[in-house]
Amino acid sequence: MPVVNPRSYLELATELAGRRESHSIRTAGGRAYYAAFLASRDTLAAKGYTLRYAGASAHAGVTQALGTILDEGVGNEENRLRRARNQLTYDTDQVVWPPGQSVQWMIDTAREIIEAVTALPENR
């Protein structure tokens, strides 16, 4: 299987978010989260801030690293993205969004996180 650029998940998320079907919108939210998570994980490791996280602890590790390296707000936003992704993925009932959240919020937040991590200087 070819290598994937996690940022390409944002394009797919945007496309799927424009559809009406619940499964497309839910998948869009998942792709937005994974774009932010994977791009952050890979970029933080490539720039020398962290080792490349793997396994079940990777999600919490990336959240913590973002909060430490950038600021607590970015880590909190990544964590909010993860919670929204969990709701979309695991709860098959109607989604009740907290104020200010939506699939578009997930896409926009993922993009902001990726831009912040990409802007970090090398840490060697």
DSSP file (Angstrom, degrees, kcal/mol; ACC not computed):
  #  RESIDUE AA STRUCTURE BP1 BP2  ACC     N-H-->O    O-->H-N    N-H-->O    O-->H-N    TCO  KAPPA ALPHA  PHI   PSI    X-CA   Y-CA   Z-CA
    1    1 A M              0   0    0      0, 0.0     3,-0.1     0, 0.0     0, 0.0   0.000 360.0 360.0 360.0 137.9    0.0    0.0    0.0
    2    2 A P        -     0   0    0      0, 0.0     2,-0.1     0, 0.0     0, 0.0  -0.241 360.0 -91.9 -68.9 158.4    1.4    3.5   -0.8
    3    3 A V        -     0   0    0      1,-0.0     2,-0.4     2,-0.0     0, 0.0  -0.384  42.4-143.2 -64.6 145.8    2.5    6.0    1.8
    4    4 A V        -     0   0    0     -3,-0.1     3,-0.1    -2,-0.1    -1,-0.0  -0.922   7.0-140.0-116.9 141.7   -0.3    8.4    2.9
    5    5 A N    >   -     0   0    0     -2,-0.4     3,-2.3     1,-0.1     4,-0.4  -0.895  14.9-146.7 -94.5 114.3    0.0   12.0    3.7
    6    6 A P  T >  S+     0   0    0      0, 0.0     3,-1.6     0, 0.0     4,-0.4   0.773  94.7  68.6 -55.9 -25.9   -2.3   12.6    6.7
    7    7 A R  T >> S+     0   0    0      1,-0.3     3,-1.4     2,-0.2     4,-0.7   0.789  86.3  68.3 -63.6 -25.3   -3.1   16.1    5.5
    8    8 A S  H <> S+     0   0    0     -3,-2.3     4,-1.6     1,-0.3     3,-0.3   0.730  84.3  72.3 -66.7 -19.1   -4.9   14.6    2.5
    9    9 A Y  H <> S+     0   0    0     -3,-1.6     4,-2.8    -4,-0.4    -1,-0.3   0.804  88.5  61.6 -64.2 -27.7   -7.5   13.4    5.0
   10   10 A L  H <> S+     0   0    0     -3,-1.4     4,-2.5    -4,-0.4    -1,-0.2   0.895 101.5  51.3 -65.9 -38.2   -8.7   17.0    5.3
   11   11 A E  H  X S+     0   0    0     -4,-0.7     4,-2.2    -3,-0.3    -2,-0.2   0.935 113.0  45.2 -62.0 -45.5   -9.6   17.1    1.6
   12   12 A L  H  X S+     0   0    0     -4,-1.6     4,-2.9     1,-0.2     5,-0.2   0.910 111.5  52.9 -64.5 -42.0  -11.6   13.9    2.0
   13   13 A A  H  X S+     0   0    0     -4,-2.8     4,-2.5     1,-0.2    -2,-0.2   0.916 109.4  49.1 -59.3 -43.8  -13.2   15.2    5.2
   14   14 A T  H  X S+     0   0    0     -4,-2.5     4,-0.9     2,-0.2    -1,-0.2   0.915 112.6  47.8 -63.1 -43.3  -14.3   18.4    3.4
   15   15 A E  H >< S+     0   0    0     -4,-2.2     3,-0.7     1,-0.2    -2,-0.2   0.941 114.8  44.8 -62.5 -47.8  -15.7   16.4    0.5
   16   16 A L  H >< S+     0   0    0     -4,-2.9     3,-1.7     1,-0.2    -2,-0.2   0.848 105.4  61.3 -68.0 -34.0  -17.6   14.0    2.8
   17   17 A A  H 3< S+     0   0    0     -4,-2.5    -1,-0.2     1,-0.3    -2,-0.2   0.758  96.6  62.2 -64.2 -23.8  -18.9   16.8    5.0
   18   18 A G  T << S+     0   0    0     -4,-0.9    -1,-0.3    -3,-0.7    -2,-0.2   0.519  89.5  88.3 -79.9  -5.1  -20.7   18.3    2.0
   19   19 A R  S <  S-     0   0    0     -3,-1.7    -3,-0.0    -4,-0.2     6,-0.0  -0.459  74.1-136.5 -89.6 167.0  -22.8   15.2    1.7
   20   20 A R        +     0   0    0     -2,-0.1    -1,-0.1     4,-0.1     2,-0.1   0.706  68.7 103.6 -96.0 -22.4  -26.2   14.6    3.4
   21   21 A E  S  > S-     0   0    0      1,-0.1     4,-2.1    -5,-0.1     3,-0.4  -0.364  70.2-134.1 -69.9 139.3  -25.8   11.0    4.6
   22   22 A S  H  > S+     0   0    0      1,-0.2     4,-2.8     2,-0.2     5,-0.2   0.887 105.2  55.2 -57.4 -42.1  -25.1   10.5    8.2
   23   23 A H  H  > S+     0   0    0      1,-0.2     4,-1.9     2,-0.2    -1,-0.2   0.855 108.0  49.3 -65.2 -32.5  -22.3    8.0    7.5
   24   24 A S  H  > S+     0   0    0     -3,-0.4     4,-2.1     2,-0.2    -1,-0.2   0.921 112.8  46.2 -69.9 -43.6  -20.5   10.5    5.3
   25   25 A I  H  X S+     0   0    0     -4,-2.1     4,-1.8     2,-0.2    -2,-0.2   0.910 113.3  49.3 -66.4 -42.4  -20.7   13.3    7.8
   26   26 A R  H  X S+     0   0    0     -4,-2.8     4,-1.8     1,-0.2    -1,-0.2   0.906 111.4  49.2 -63.4 -41.1  -19.5   11.0   10.6
   27   27 A T  H  X S+     0   0    0     -4,-1.9     4,-2.6    -5,-0.2    -1,-0.2   0.870 105.8  58.2 -66.3 -35.7  -16.6    9.7    8.5
   28   28 A A  H  X S+     0   0    0     -4,-2.1     4,-2.2     1,-0.2    -1,-0.2   0.920 105.9  49.2 -58.5 -44.6  -15.7   13.3    7.7
   29   29 A G  H  X S+     0   0    0     -4,-1.8     4,-2.2     1,-0.2    -1,-0.2   0.898 110.6  50.4 -62.4 -41.0  -15.3   14.0   11.4
   30   30 A G  H  X S+     0   0    0     -4,-1.8     4,-2.5     1,-0.2    -2,-0.2   0.911 110.4  48.6 -63.3 -43.1  -13.1   10.9   11.8
   31   31 A R  H  X S+     0   0    0     -4,-2.6     4,-2.2     2,-0.2    -1,-0.2   0.876 109.2  53.7 -66.3 -36.4  -10.9   11.9    8.9
   32   32 A A  H  X S+     0   0    0     -4,-2.2     4,-1.9    -5,-0.2    -2,-0.2   0.943 110.7  46.6 -62.6 -46.5  -10.5   15.4   10.3
   33   33 A Y  H  X S+     0   0    0     -4,-2.2     4,-3.0     1,-0.2    -2,-0.2   0.952 113.3  48.0 -59.2 -49.5   -9.4   14.1   13.7
   34   34 A Y  H  X S+     0   0    0     -4,-2.5     4,-2.4     1,-0.2     5,-0.4   0.816 106.5  57.6 -66.4 -29.1   -7.0   11.6   12.1
   35   35 A A  H  X S+     0   0    0     -4,-2.2     4,-2.0    -5,-0.2     5,-0.3   0.955 113.3  39.8 -60.9 -48.4   -5.5   14.3    9.9
   36   36 A A  H  X S+     0   0    0     -4,-1.9     4,-2.1     2,-0.2     5,-0.2   0.932 118.9  46.5 -66.7 -46.4   -4.6   16.4   13.0
   37   37 A F  H  X S+     0   0    0     -4,-3.0     4,-2.8     2,-0.2    -2,-0.2   0.956 118.0  39.1 -62.6 -53.7   -3.5   13.4   15.1
   38   38 A L  H  X S+     0   0    0     -4,-2.4     4,-2.7     2,-0.2     5,-0.3   0.900 116.7  49.4 -69.2 -41.2   -1.3   11.7   12.5
   39   39 A A  H  X S+     0   0    0     -4,-2.0     4,-2.5    -5,-0.4     5,-0.2   0.912 114.8  46.4 -63.5 -40.6    0.2   14.9   11.0
   40   40 A S  H  X S+     0   0    0     -4,-2.1     4,-2.8    -5,-0.3     5,-0.3   0.947 113.2  48.7 -65.5 -48.4    1.0   16.1   14.5
   41   41 A R  H  X S+     0   0    0     -4,-2.8     4,-1.6    -5,-0.2    -2,-0.2   0.936 117.1  41.2 -55.7 -49.7    2.5   12.8   15.6
   42   42 A D  H  X S+     0   0    0     -4,-2.7     4,-2.5     2,-0.2    -1,-0.2   0.892 116.9  47.0 -69.3 -41.0    4.6   12.5   12.5
   43   43 A T  H  X S+     0   0    0     -4,-2.5     4,-2.3    -5,-0.3     6,-0.2   0.909 109.6  52.7 -70.5 -42.5    5.7   16.2   12.4
   44   44 A L  H  <>S+     0   0    0     -4,-2.8     5,-2.6    -5,-0.2     6,-1.2   0.899 114.6  43.4 -59.8 -39.6    6.6   16.3   16.1
   45   45 A A  H ><5S+     0   0    0     -4,-1.6     3,-1.3    -5,-0.3    -2,-0.2   0.922 112.7  51.3 -70.8 -44.1    8.8   13.3   15.6
   46   46 A A  H 3<5S+     0   0    0     -4,-2.5    -2,-0.2     1,-0.3    -1,-0.2   0.826 110.8  49.0 -63.9 -31.5   10.4   14.5   12.4
   47   47 A K  T 3<5S-     0   0    0     -4,-2.3    76,-3.1    -5,-0.1    -1,-0.3   0.434 119.2-109.6 -90.1   1.5   11.3   17.8   13.9
   48   48 A G  T < 5S+     0   0    0     -3,-1.3    -3,-0.2     2,-0.3    -2,-0.1   0.653  85.8 115.9  86.3  16.2   12.8   16.2   16.9
   49   49 A Y  S   <S+     0   0    0     -5,-2.6     2,-0.3    -6,-0.2    -4,-0.2   0.828  83.1   0.4 -84.8 -33.8   10.3   17.1   19.6
   50   50 A T  S    S-     0   0    0     -6,-1.2    -2,-0.3    -9,-0.1     2,-0.2  -0.907  76.3 -99.1-143.0 167.2    9.2   13.6   20.4
   51   51 A L        -     0   0    0     -2,-0.3     2,-0.7    -3,-0.1    -5,-0.1  -0.519  61.8 -84.1 -77.5 163.2    9.8   10.0   19.5
   52   52 A R        -     0   0    0     -2,-0.2   -10,-0.1    -7,-0.1    -1,-0.1  -0.622  50.4-132.2 -75.1 113.3    7.2    8.7   17.1
   53   53 A Y        +     0   0    0     -2,-0.7     2,-0.3   -12,-0.2    -1,-0.1  -0.345  30.8 178.5 -65.5 143.6    4.3    7.6   19.3
   54   54 A A        +     0   0    0     -2,-0.0     3,-0.4     0, 0.0     4,-0.1  -0.963  35.4  18.3-141.6 159.3    2.9    4.2   18.6
   55   55 A G  S >  S-     0   0    0     -2,-0.3     3,-1.6     1,-0.2     4,-0.3  -0.201 107.8 -35.5  79.9-168.6    0.2    2.0   20.0
   56   56 A A  T >  S+     0   0    0      1,-0.3     3,-0.6     2,-0.1     4,-0.4   0.775 132.4  58.0 -64.3 -28.7   -2.8    2.8   22.2
   57   57 A S  T 3> S+     0   0    0     -3,-0.4     4,-2.5     1,-0.2    -1,-0.3   0.549  81.6  89.7 -80.0  -5.9   -1.0    5.5   24.2
   58   58 A A  H <> S+     0   0    0     -3,-1.6     4,-2.5     1,-0.2     5,-0.2   0.881  82.7  53.8 -60.3 -40.3   -0.2    7.5   21.0
   59   59 A H  H <> S+     0   0    0     -3,-0.6     4,-2.1    -4,-0.3    -1,-0.2   0.947 113.4  40.7 -62.7 -49.3   -3.4    9.6   21.2
   60   60 A A  H  > S+     0   0    0     -4,-0.4     4,-2.6     1,-0.2    -1,-0.2   0.870 113.8  56.0 -66.3 -36.0   -2.8   10.8   24.7
   61   61 A G  H  X S+     0   0    0     -4,-2.5     4,-2.5     2,-0.2    -2,-0.2   0.903 108.3  46.1 -63.2 -42.0    0.9   11.2   24.0
   62   62 A V  H  X S+     0   0    0     -4,-2.5     4,-2.7     2,-0.2     5,-0.2   0.919 112.2  51.2 -67.0 -43.5    0.2   13.6   21.1
   63   63 A T  H  X S+     0   0    0     -4,-2.1     4,-2.0    -5,-0.2    -2,-0.2   0.939 113.4  45.0 -58.3 -47.3   -2.3   15.5   23.1
   64   64 A Q  H  X S+     0   0    0     -4,-2.6     4,-1.9     1,-0.2    -2,-0.2   0.910 112.9  50.6 -64.3 -43.0    0.1   16.0   25.9
   65   65 A A  H  X S+     0   0    0     -4,-2.5     4,-3.3     1,-0.2     5,-0.4   0.914 109.5  50.4 -62.9 -43.2    3.0   16.9   23.6
   66   66 A L  H  X>S+     0   0    0     -4,-2.7     4,-1.9     1,-0.2     5,-1.3   0.912 111.1  49.3 -60.6 -42.1    0.9   19.5   21.8
   67   67 A G  H  <5S+     0   0    0     -4,-2.0    -1,-0.2    -5,-0.2    -2,-0.2   0.835 118.3  39.5 -66.1 -32.9   -0.1   21.0   25.1
   68   68 A T  H  <5S+     0   0    0     -4,-1.9    -2,-0.2     3,-0.2    -1,-0.2   0.905 122.6  37.6 -82.2 -45.4    3.5   21.1   26.3
   69   69 A I  H  <5S+     0   0    0     -4,-3.3    -3,-0.2    -5,-0.2    -2,-0.2   0.904 135.5  15.4 -79.5 -43.5    5.3   22.2   23.1
   70   70 A L  T  <5S-     0   0    0     -4,-1.9     2,-0.3    -5,-0.4    -3,-0.2   0.869 120.7 -68.7 -93.9 -79.8    2.7   24.6   21.7
   71   71 A D    >>< -     0   0    0     -5,-1.3     4,-1.7     1,-0.1     3,-0.7  -0.952  38.7 -96.2-169.3 166.2    0.4   25.5   24.5
   72   72 A E  H 3> S+     0   0    0     -2,-0.3     4,-2.6     1,-0.2     5,-0.2   0.827 117.7  62.1 -58.8 -33.8   -2.3   23.9   26.6
   73   73 A G  H 3> S+     0   0    0      2,-0.2     4,-2.3     1,-0.2    -1,-0.2   0.889 103.3  48.3 -60.9 -40.7   -5.0   25.3   24.3
   74   74 A V  H <> S+     0   0    0     -3,-0.7     4,-2.3    -8,-0.2    -1,-0.2   0.916 111.9  49.5 -67.6 -42.3   -3.8   23.4   21.3
   75   75 A G  H  X S+     0   0    0     -4,-1.7     4,-2.1    -9,-0.3    -2,-0.2   0.903 111.2  50.0 -61.4 -40.6   -3.6   20.2   23.4
   76   76 A N  H  X S+     0   0    0     -4,-2.6     4,-2.6     2,-0.2    -2,-0.2   0.896 109.3  51.0 -64.8 -40.2   -7.1   20.8   24.6
   77   77 A E  H  X S+     0   0    0     -4,-2.3     4,-2.4     2,-0.2    -2,-0.2   0.904 109.7  49.9 -64.8 -40.4   -8.4   21.3   21.1
   78   78 A E  H  X S+     0   0    0     -4,-2.3     4,-2.1     2,-0.2    -1,-0.2   0.903 111.6  49.1 -63.9 -39.5   -6.8   18.1   19.9
   79   79 A N  H  X S+     0   0    0     -4,-2.1     4,-2.3     2,-0.2    -2,-0.2   0.889 109.3  51.5 -66.5 -39.6   -8.4   16.3   22.9
   80   80 A R  H  X S+     0   0    0     -4,-2.6     4,-2.4     2,-0.2    -2,-0.2   0.890 108.7  52.4 -62.9 -38.8  -11.8   17.9   22.0
   81   81 A L  H  X S+     0   0    0     -4,-2.4     4,-2.6     2,-0.2    -2,-0.2   0.922 108.7  49.9 -60.5 -43.8  -11.4   16.6   18.5
   82   82 A R  H  X S+     0   0    0     -4,-2.1     4,-2.5     2,-0.2    -2,-0.2   0.916 110.5  49.0 -63.4 -43.1  -10.7   13.1   19.8
   83   83 A R  H  X S+     0   0    0     -4,-2.3     4,-2.2     2,-0.2    -1,-0.2   0.905 112.2  48.7 -63.6 -40.6  -13.8   13.2   22.0
   84   84 A A  H  X S+     0   0    0     -4,-2.4     4,-2.5     2,-0.2    -2,-0.2   0.908 110.9  50.8 -64.7 -41.0  -16.0   14.4   19.0
   85   85 A R  H  X S+     0   0    0     -4,-2.6     4,-2.4     1,-0.2     5,-0.2   0.914 108.8  51.8 -62.4 -42.5  -14.5   11.7   16.8
   86   86 A N  H  X S+     0   0    0     -4,-2.5     4,-3.0     2,-0.2     5,-0.5   0.913 109.9  49.0 -60.4 -42.7  -15.3    9.1   19.5
   87   87 A Q  H  X S+     0   0    0     -4,-2.2     4,-1.9     1,-0.2    -2,-0.2   0.938 113.6  45.6 -62.8 -46.3  -18.9   10.3   19.6
   88   88 A L  H  < S+     0   0    0     -4,-2.5    -1,-0.2     1,-0.2    -2,-0.2   0.863 119.8  41.4 -64.6 -35.3  -19.3   10.2   15.9
   89   89 A T  H  < S+     0   0    0     -4,-2.4    -2,-0.2    -5,-0.2    -1,-0.2   0.903 126.3  26.5 -80.5 -43.2  -17.7    6.8   15.6
   90   90 A Y  H  < S+     0   0    0     -4,-3.0     2,-0.8    -5,-0.2    -3,-0.2   0.687 104.5  74.1-102.0 -20.2  -19.1    4.9   18.5
   91   91 A D     <  -     0   0    0     -4,-1.9    -1,-0.1    -5,-0.5     4,-0.0  -0.844  50.7-177.9-101.1 108.8  -22.5    6.5   19.2
   92   92 A T        +     0   0    0     -2,-0.8    -1,-0.1     2,-0.1     3,-0.1   0.518  57.4  91.9 -85.3  -3.9  -25.0    5.5   16.6
   93   93 A D  S    S-     0   0    0      1,-0.2     2,-0.1     0, 0.0    -2,-0.1  -0.179 100.0 -60.8 -75.0 179.3  -27.8    7.6   18.1
   94   94 A Q        -     0   0    0      1,-0.1     2,-0.4     2,-0.0    -1,-0.2  -0.413  58.9-119.7 -62.5 134.4  -28.4   11.2   17.0
   95   95 A V        -     0   0    0     -2,-0.1     2,-0.7    -3,-0.1    -1,-0.1  -0.641  21.9-162.3 -79.9 128.8  -25.3   13.4   17.6
   96   96 A V        -     0   0    0     -2,-0.4    -1,-0.0     0, 0.0    -2,-0.0  -0.941  16.6-148.0-111.4 107.5  -25.9   16.3   20.0
   97   97 A W        -     0   0    0     -2,-0.7     3,-0.1     4,-0.1     5,-0.0  -0.507  13.0-119.5 -78.3 139.3  -23.0   18.7   19.5
   98   98 A P    >   -     0   0    0      0, 0.0     3,-2.2     0, 0.0    -1,-0.1  -0.376  57.4 -69.6 -63.5 157.8  -21.7   20.8   22.3
   99   99 A P  T 3  S+     0   0    0      0, 0.0     3,-0.1     0, 0.0     0, 0.0  -0.242 123.0  15.4 -53.0 133.4  -22.1   24.6   21.6
  100  100 A G  T 3  S+     0   0    0      1,-0.3     2,-0.3    -3,-0.1    -3,-0.0   0.358 102.0 112.7  85.9  -5.3  -19.7   25.7   18.9
  101  101 A Q    <   +     0   0    0     -3,-2.2     2,-0.3     4,-0.1    -1,-0.3  -0.789  27.7 132.6-106.1 147.8  -18.9   22.2   17.6
  102  102 A S     >  -     0   0    0     -2,-0.3     4,-2.0    -3,-0.1     5,-0.1  -0.933  69.6 -85.8-167.6 176.3  -19.8   20.6   14.3
  103  103 A V  H  > S+     0   0    0     -2,-0.3     4,-2.2     2,-0.2     5,-0.2   0.894 129.9  53.5 -64.2 -37.4  -18.1   18.6   11.6
  104  104 A Q  H  > S+     0   0    0      1,-0.2     4,-2.8     2,-0.2     5,-0.2   0.901 106.0  53.0 -63.9 -38.6  -17.0   21.9   10.0
  105  105 A W  H  > S+     0   0    0      1,-0.2     4,-2.9     2,-0.2     5,-0.2   0.907 107.9  51.9 -58.9 -41.7  -15.5   22.9   13.4
  106  106 A M  H  X S+     0   0    0     -4,-2.0     4,-2.4     2,-0.2    -2,-0.2   0.921 111.5  45.8 -62.0 -44.1  -13.6   19.6   13.4
  107  107 A I  H  X S+     0   0    0     -4,-2.2     4,-2.2     2,-0.2    -2,-0.2   0.936 115.5  46.0 -65.0 -46.8  -12.2   20.3    9.9
  108  108 A D  H  X S+     0   0    0     -4,-2.8     4,-2.1     2,-0.2    -2,-0.2   0.904 114.1  48.2 -63.6 -41.8  -11.2   23.8   10.8
  109  109 A T  H  X S+     0   0    0     -4,-2.9     4,-2.5    -5,-0.2     5,-0.2   0.907 110.1  51.6 -66.6 -42.2   -9.7   22.8   14.1
  110  110 A A  H  X S+     0   0    0     -4,-2.4     4,-2.5    -5,-0.2    -1,-0.2   0.922 110.0  49.9 -59.4 -43.6   -7.7   20.0   12.5
  111  111 A R  H  X S+     0   0    0     -4,-2.2     4,-2.4     1,-0.2    -2,-0.2   0.912 110.5  49.8 -62.0 -42.9   -6.4   22.5    9.9
  112  112 A E  H  X S+     0   0    0     -4,-2.1     4,-2.2     2,-0.2    -1,-0.2   0.895 111.1  48.9 -64.2 -40.8   -5.3   24.9   12.6
  113  113 A I  H  X S+     0   0    0     -4,-2.5     4,-2.4     2,-0.2     5,-0.2   0.934 111.6  49.0 -64.4 -45.6   -3.5   22.3   14.6
  114  114 A I  H  X S+     0   0    0     -4,-2.5     4,-2.6     1,-0.2    -2,-0.2   0.914 111.1  49.9 -61.1 -43.1   -1.7   21.0   11.6
  115  115 A E  H  X S+     0   0    0     -4,-2.4     4,-1.7     1,-0.2    -1,-0.2   0.898 110.8  49.9 -63.0 -40.3   -0.6   24.6   10.7
  116  116 A A  H  < S+     0   0    0     -4,-2.2     4,-0.5     2,-0.2    -2,-0.2   0.909 113.9  44.2 -65.9 -42.3    0.6   25.2   14.2
  117  117 A V  H >< S+     0   0    0     -4,-2.4     3,-1.1     1,-0.2    -2,-0.2   0.895 111.9  53.0 -69.7 -39.6    2.7   22.0   14.3
  118  118 A T  H 3< S+     0   0    0     -4,-2.6    -1,-0.2     1,-0.2    -2,-0.2   0.846 104.6  56.7 -63.1 -33.4    4.0   22.6   10.8
  119  119 A A  T 3< S+     0   0    0     -4,-1.7    -1,-0.2    -5,-0.2    -2,-0.2   0.606  81.8 110.8 -75.9 -11.6    5.2   26.1   11.8
  120  120 A L  S <  S-     0   0    0     -3,-1.1     3,-0.1    -4,-0.5     2,-0.1  -0.359  70.5-122.3 -63.2 142.0    7.3   24.8   14.6
  121  121 A P        -     0   0    0      0, 0.0    -1,-0.1     0, 0.0    -2,-0.0  -0.354  39.9 -79.7 -75.6 165.3   11.1   25.1   14.0
  122  122 A E        -     0   0    0      1,-0.1     2,-0.2    -2,-0.1   -74,-0.2  -0.339  37.1-153.9 -59.5 147.3   13.4   22.1   14.1
  123  123 A N              0   0    0    -76,-3.1    -1,-0.1     1,-0.1    -3,-0.0  -0.570 360.0 360.0-125.3  66.0   14.3   21.0   17.6
  124  124 A R              0   0    0     -2,-0.2    -1,-0.1   -75,-0.0   -76,-0.1   0.405 360.0 360.0-111.3 360.0   17.6   19.3   17.1
